[in-house]
Amino acid sequence: MLKLNNLSVAYKDHQVLDEMSLTAKEGEIIGVAAPNGTGKTTMFNAMANFIKPDSGYIEFYQKHTYKTEKDEIYIHKHMATFPEQKDLFEELSGVDHLKLYANMWQGHTRHVPEVIQRLHMQDYVKKKVKTYSLGMRQRLCFAMMAAADTSIMLMDEVMNGLDISNVAIISDILIEMKQQNKIIFVASHLLENLDLYADRVIFLKGGKIVYQHHLNEDNQDHIKISMDHMQYKRFKENYPLPENHQYIAGHLLCIPLENMTIDEQTNWIERTLDYKDSEVVIGPLGTMEYYEKYYHDFK
């Protein structure tokens, strides 16, 4: 288990993290959906001990913190952070990088061939990194995490620059990693992709977690229909909406179907179908909707 206890970090007069608390359990993927400037990178850096918090602390497995050198060594043995492309060695091959990470964290490289095969890197992994495209570099960075094979992983923008097929491959591997009881944090701008593998998605604002979207629990169906402010105003005047409806980001009306009879649900669907130019979707709210809700006016 990994626990953030009232974590605060400030840069001069700017409070980046404000008494943030969070508990992550084994076998859990936590998505982080937040624009730049909301504390996402600072949270990762504090978790990895790259920066020291002004107050609060981070606890690993209910007994290890960054207070002693012995604990620091233990934590870093069990946690890896996603490498940046600029940190790759141009003159080394991909397989050199994988063996480096495997040896650093596992002390052996026996699993490296499996990582290469699983990520379909056989055609280029022995070539020097200076010959790689951006997508190949990004895939190598993820492969390095797989080679490290730590129990805690911090991945910032893991899907950057990847095509659809590679996003699908990495999404599947993330699910496999979760099944191995790893704790994985994934920050990604591919919001709908987070819904495929994350157990919950956290939203940061003002240095705090403003909402946690539990994907296995928040599965209440809604009627979702796009309409502008004037359409929304007229719709409300014609049909008194349920109190728990949401109008998100000035364009999306979401009507919850919970506790409605079949006839009531049918009536609401028929009313929205009058908006012939708008697509009507029925389903739970996803990361995209919550992102728009919390960051529509973000500056």
C-alpha positions in Angstrom: 0.0 0.0 0.0 1.2 3.5 -0.8 -0.2 6.4 1.2 0.1 10.2 0.9 -0.5 11.9 4.2 -1.4 15.6 4.1 1.2 16.4 1.5 2.0 20.0 0.9 4.5 21.6 -1.6 4.8 25.3 -2.4 7.1 27.1 -4.8 7.5 30.7 -3.5 4.0 32.0 -3.1 2.3 29.3 -5.2 0.8 26.4 -3.3 1.1 23.4 -5.7 0.0 20.6 -3.3 -2.2 21.5 -0.3 -2.5 18.8 2.3 -3.2 16.2 -0.3 -4.0 12.7 1.0 -4.5 9.5 -1.0 -4.2 5.8 -0.4 -3.3 3.4 -3.3 -3.7 -0.4 -2.8 -1.9 -3.3 -4.5 -3.5 -4.4 -7.8 -4.8 -0.9 -8.5 -4.3 1.5 -11.4 -4.9 5.1 -10.6 -5.3 7.4 -13.5 -4.4 11.1 -13.1 -6.4 13.4 -15.3 -5.3 17.0 -14.8 -4.0 19.9 -17.0 -0.5 21.3 -16.6 -0.2 23.4 -13.5 -2.5 21.4 -11.2 0.2 19.6 -9.3 0.4 16.3 -11.2 4.1 16.3 -11.9 4.8 17.7 -8.4 2.9 14.8 -6.8 4.9 12.3 -8.8 8.2 14.0 -7.9 7.3 14.0 -4.2 6.3 10.3 -4.4 9.7 9.5 -6.1 11.6 11.7 -3.5 12.8 14.0 -6.3 11.5 16.9 -4.2 10.9 17.1 -0.5 7.4 18.2 0.7 7.1 21.2 2.9 4.8 19.1 5.2 3.2 15.7 5.3 4.9 12.5 4.3 4.6 9.4 2.0 4.3 5.9 3.4 5.0 2.7 1.6 3.7 -0.7 2.8 2.6 0.9 6.2 6.2 1.2 7.5 8.6 2.7 5.1 9.0 6.5 4.6 11.9 8.7 3.2 13.2 9.5 6.7 16.2 7.1 6.7 18.7 6.1 4.0 17.7 2.4 4.6 14.1 3.1 3.9 15.0 5.2 0.8 17.0 2.3 -0.6 14.1 0.0 0.0 11.5 2.3 -1.6 13.6 2.9 -4.7 14.1 -0.9 -5.1 10.4 -1.3 -5.3 9.4 1.8 -7.3 10.3 3.0 -10.9 9.4 6.2 -12.6 8.7 6.6 -16.3 11.9 7.7 -18.1 11.8 10.8 -20.4 12.8 10.5 -24.0 15.5 13.1 -23.5 17.2 10.8 -20.9 17.7 8.0 -23.4 21.3 7.3 -24.6 21.5 7.9 -28.3 24.5 5.6 -28.9 23.1 2.6 -27.0 20.6 0.1 -28.4 17.1 -0.5 -27.1 18.1 -3.8 -25.7 21.0 -2.1 -23.8 18.4 0.2 -22.1 16.2 -2.8 -21.2 19.1 -4.7 -19.7 20.2 -1.7 -17.8 16.8 -1.3 -16.1 16.4 -5.0 -15.6 19.7 -5.2 -13.8 19.2 -2.1 -11.8 15.9 -3.3 -10.3 15.8 -7.1 -10.7 19.5 -8.0 -10.8 19.0 -10.2 -13.9 17.9 -9.9 -17.5 16.1 -13.2 -18.0 12.7 -11.5 -18.6 14.0 -9.0 -21.2 13.3 -11.2 -24.3 9.7 -11.6 -23.2 9.3 -7.8 -22.8 10.7 -7.3 -26.3 8.3 -9.8 -27.8 5.3 -8.6 -25.9 5.9 -5.1 -27.2 6.7 -6.2 -30.8 10.1 -4.5 -30.7 12.2 -7.3 -32.3 12.7 -5.5 -35.6 14.6 -2.5 -34.1 15.5 -3.2 -30.5 19.1 -4.0 -31.3 19.6 -0.7 -33.3 20.9 2.5 -31.7 18.3 4.8 -30.2 19.5 7.6 -32.4 17.7 5.8 -35.3 14.4 5.6 -33.5 11.2 7.5 -34.3 9.3 9.3 -31.5 6.9 6.4 -31.2 9.7 3.9 -31.0 11.4 5.9 -28.3 8.1 6.1 -26.3 7.6 2.3 -26.6 11.1 1.8 -25.4 10.5 4.0 -22.3 7.5 1.8 -21.4 9.5 -1.3 -22.1 12.1 -0.1 -19.6 9.4 0.1 -17.0 8.4 -3.4 -17.8 12.0 -4.5 -17.6 12.3 -2.9 -14.1 9.2 -4.8 -13.1 8.8 -3.0 -9.8 5.8 -3.3 -7.5 5.1 0.5 -7.7 5.2 2.4 -11.0 4.7 6.1 -11.8 4.0 6.7 -15.4 3.6 10.3 -16.7 2.1 10.6 -20.2 2.9 7.0 -21.1 0.9 7.1 -24.3 2.5 10.2 -25.8 3.2 9.9 -29.5 1.9 6.4 -29.9 -0.5 5.2 -32.6 -3.7 3.4 -31.9 -2.2 -0.1 -32.1 0.5 0.7 -29.7 -1.9 2.4 -27.3 -3.9 -0.9 -27.3 -0.8 -3.0 -26.7 0.3 -0.9 -23.7 -3.2 -0.8 -22.3 -3.4 -4.6 -22.3 0.0 -4.8 -20.6 -1.1 -2.3 -18.0 -4.0 -4.6 -17.2 -1.7 -7.6 -16.9 0.6 -5.6 -14.6 -2.4 -4.7 -12.4 -3.2 -8.4 -12.2 0.3 -8.9 -10.8 -0.7 -6.8 -7.8 1.3 -3.7 -8.8 0.4 -0.2 -7.8 0.4 1.9 -10.9 -0.2 5.6 -11.4 -0.8 6.7 -15.0 -1.1 10.3 -16.0 -2.5 10.6 -19.5 -4.1 13.1 -21.8 -5.9 10.2 -23.6 -8.9 10.4 -21.2 -11.1 7.8 -22.8 -8.2 5.4 -22.8 -7.9 5.7 -19.0 -11.5 4.3 -18.7 -10.2 1.0 -20.3 -7.8 0.0 -17.5 -7.9 2.4 -14.6 -9.7 1.4 -11.4 -10.2 5.1 -10.5 -9.2 8.4 -11.9 -8.3 11.4 -9.7 -8.8 15.0 -10.6 -6.5 17.7 -9.1 -7.3 21.3 -8.6 -6.0 23.9 -6.2 -3.5 21.5 -4.9 -6.1 19.0 -3.8 -7.9 16.0 -5.2 -11.3 17.5 -6.1 -12.9 14.2 -7.3 -12.2 10.5 -7.6 -14.0 8.7 -10.3 -14.3 5.0 -9.4 -14.8 3.3 -12.7 -16.0 0.0 -11.1 -18.6 1.8 -8.9 -19.6 5.0 -10.7 -21.6 3.1 -13.4 -25.0 4.8 -13.2 -26.4 5.3 -16.7 -27.2 8.7 -18.0 -28.9 10.1 -21.0 -26.2 12.3 -22.5 -27.0 14.9 -25.2 -25.2 17.9 -26.5 -27.0 21.3 -26.4 -26.0 24.9 -26.1 -27.0 27.3 -23.3 -30.1 28.5 -25.0 -31.3 25.0 -25.8 -30.6 23.9 -22.2 -32.6 26.9 -20.9 -35.6 26.1 -23.1 -35.4 22.4 -22.3 -35.5 23.1 -18.5 -38.5 25.4 -19.0 -40.4 22.7 -20.9 -39.4 19.7 -18.8 -38.4 20.1 -15.1 -35.2 18.2 -14.9 -34.2 15.9 -12.0 -32.3 17.8 -9.3 -29.2 15.5 -9.8 -28.9 16.2 -13.5 -25.7 17.8 -14.7 -25.0 20.4 -17.4 -21.3 20.0 -18.2 -18.9 22.6 -19.8 -21.8 24.5 -21.4 -22.6 21.9 -23.9 -23.5 18.5 -22.4 -26.8 17.7 -20.6 -26.6 14.5 -18.5 -29.8 13.0 -17.0 -29.4 10.1 -14.6 -31.7 7.2 -15.2 -31.4 5.7 -11.7 -34.6 5.3 -9.7 -36.7 6.0 -12.8 -39.4 3.6 -14.1 -39.1 2.2 -17.6 -41.9 4.6 -18.7 -40.1 7.6 -17.2 -36.8 6.6 -18.9 -38.6 6.2 -22.2 -40.2 9.7 -21.8 -36.9 11.4 -21.2 -35.3 9.6 -24.2 -38.2 10.7 -26.4 -37.8 14.3 -25.3 -34.1 14.4 -26.1 -34.7 12.8 -29.5 -36.5 16.0 -30.5 -33.0 17.5 -30.9 -32.4 15.8 -34.2 -29.0 17.4 -34.8 -27.6 16.2 -31.5 -26.3 12.7 -30.7 -28.0 11.0 -27.8 -25.9 8.5 -25.9 -26.9 6.4 -22.9 -24.2 5.2 -20.5 -22.2 6.1 -17.4 -20.2 9.3 -17.2 -16.6 8.7 -18.1 -13.3 10.4 -17.5 -13.9 12.8 -20.4 -17.1 14.2 -18.9 -15.6 14.6 -15.5 -12.5 16.3 -17.0 -14.7 18.8 -18.8 -16.7 19.4 -15.6 -13.7 20.2 -13.5 -11.4 21.9 -16.0 -13.8 23.7 -18.5 -12.8 27.1 -17.1 -9.3 26.2 -16.0 -6.6 28.8 -16.8 
